[in-house]
């Protein structure tokens, strides 16, 4: 009975929406925690709602993201109070700069729905999505405070610049399959020289998408 009750609470704690816009053919999916005001006695829940972290997750390019993928994030989003945005790629074969405006629109759309904590805005990607995640962080100049790379290292074109003490970019490496780590070791050396904070989950996670780990990491960004 307790497990059933917990499942019901999680079901009620988040909603999955499509961030539709007239000019967007393949709109992103968003897993949104429902409002949780600081003070239930207030009638103005917009001003009293606690700011949330937000994670953009890019998987392998495949076009439109289906709702079943959003369901994979339901528990993690509810548990850690993190908005998860799942954009679809314009091209089903690759991520590219043509997808960057969609990220900007999705971020604005989420901000219009929920208050967002600017210190907990992050992006993550797996495989080819990891390279695009880094491109997003570079392109938005300080908006994204964390980049998580899953089963991949830094892209070859990555620009590693010295850390800004006021706007540090935190990097997380993690693996879902066993693989050689020489490339990641070289990446860590580059990050150390630039003074960028980074972490690495040492164990192989053995799960397609580590939703809980990533949501917990986003939630921690505000205190790092």
N, C-alpha and C positions, 0 to 999 in steps of 0.2 A: 504493500500500500504506500509506503514512504517513497519508493522509486516512482510509482505512478503519479503521486502528488508532485514530486520534483519535476517530472517530465511535463506535467500540466503547467507548472510555474514557468518553465523555460519556454513552452509554447506561447504563453501569454506575454512573456517579457520582450519579445522581439517581433518585428514584422518584416516581411520581404517585399520590396517594392521595385518596380522598374522605373528608372529615372528617365522618363520619356521627355523628348524635346522635338519640336517640329522638324529641325534640320538634322536630327540624328537617326540614321537608318537602323543601327544596332545599339540601342540604348543599354547602358550598364544596369546591372542588378545591384541592389543595396540591401544589406541586412542591417536593420535599424532597431537598436534598443528603444523601447517605448519610453516616453518622458517619465522622469523620476525627480520631482521637484524637491528643493531643499526644505520647503515648508509647505506641508499639505493644507495648512489653513489659508494660504494665500490663493486668491482667485487668478493671479497672473502667473501661470505655470511657465510661460516663455522666459520671463526674467529670472525665475527661481530654479529653473531646470539645471541640473549639474552638467557642466561641459564634458563632452565625450572625446575619447581618442578616435582616430579614424585610420583605417588601413586599406590601401589600394592593393589588390592582389592580382598579379598577371601570371597566368598559366601559359602553357604552350598556345600559340595562336590558333584559333579555331572559329572565329566569327562570333556569333551570338552566344552568350552564356545562358544555359537553361536553369530553370528554377531549382532542379535537383541539386545543382552545384551550390546554390545559395543555402539549401538545407544543411549541407555539410558544415556550414559556419554557424548555425543557429545556436548551439550550446555555448561555443566559445564567445560569441558576441554577447550573449545574455550574461554569462558568468563574469566577464571582465568589463562590461559596459563599453564595448568598442564597436563603432560602425565599420562594417566591412563592405567595400565597394568592389564589384567584380565586373570590370569593363570587358567588352568584346572587341576583338581586333577588326579593323576595317577590312584588311586582307586576311583571308583564312590561312595563308601560308607564312605570314611574318608580321611582326610588330614593326612600326616605323614612325617617323616624325608626323605622319598624317594622323596618328592617333593622339598626339599631344593635346590638341584643342578639346578632344572629348574628355580628357582627364580634367582640364580646367572647368568645363561645363559641369561635370559630375561633382567636382568639389564645391562649386557655387550652389549646385542643387541641394547637396547635403547640408551646407551651411544655412540654407533657407528653411530647412526642416528641423535641424537640431543645433544647439550651441556646441561649438567645437573648441577643444583646448589646443591652441597653436603649438604647444610644446609636445603634443602627442599626435602629430600627423606623420604617417609613415607609409612606406611602399615596400612591397615584397614581390618576388618573382621566382619562378621555377624554370630552369633550363633557359630557353630563349626569352621567356618572360623575365628572367633575372637581368639580362642585358638591357631590356627595355626599362625595367624598374630603375636601373642606374641612370639611364637617359632621362627619365622623368625627374629624378632628384636633381640632376645637373641643370635641367632646363628651367626648373621653377625656382632656382636661386634662393635657397634658405627656407622655402615653405615647408619642405619635407625634412623632418628631423631624424629620420631613421630609414635605413635600407637593409632589408634582409634578402640574402641570396641563397637559394635552395638548390643544391646539386649543381652549383656553378660558381666560378670565381668572378673577379672583376672583368668586364669586357676589355678587349685590347685597347679600345679608344678611350678608356676611362681617364679623366683628368683628375689627378690627385693633387689638391691644393691644400696648403697649411690650414689647420682648423681655426675657425673664428671662435674665440673664447665665448662670445655672446650667443653664437648660433652653431653649436657643435653638431656635426652629423655623425650619428651612431650607426655602425655597420655590424650586422650579425651574419655569420656563416653557419649553415646547417646542412646536413646530408640525410636523405631518406634511403639512400642505397650506398653500399660500400664502394669506395673509389679511391684512386690515388690522390694525395693531398699536396703534392709538390707545388702545383699551381697556386693553391690557397696559401701555402707557406710563403711563396714569393709575394702574394698580394698583402699578406700581413706585414711583411717587411716594408713595403711601400707605404702602407697606412701608418706604421710606427714612425717612419721618417717624417711624415706629414703631420704627425700629432693628432690623427683622427682616432677617436675611441672606437674599439671594435670588440666583439665577443665571438666565441665559437662554441657551439654545442658539440661536444666531443663524441658522444655516442651516436651510432647510426639509428635513426628514429624509426625506420621500418614502417612508415605510414605514408601514403601518397602526398598528403598535405598536412603538415603539423599545425592544425588550426589552433589548438589550445596554447602551444608554445608561442606562436606568433601573436595571438591576442594578449597574452600575459606580457610579452616583450613590449608591445605598444603601450600597454597600461603603465609599464615601468619607465617609459621614456621621460615622463614628466618629473621624475625624481632623480634621474641619472645626472 
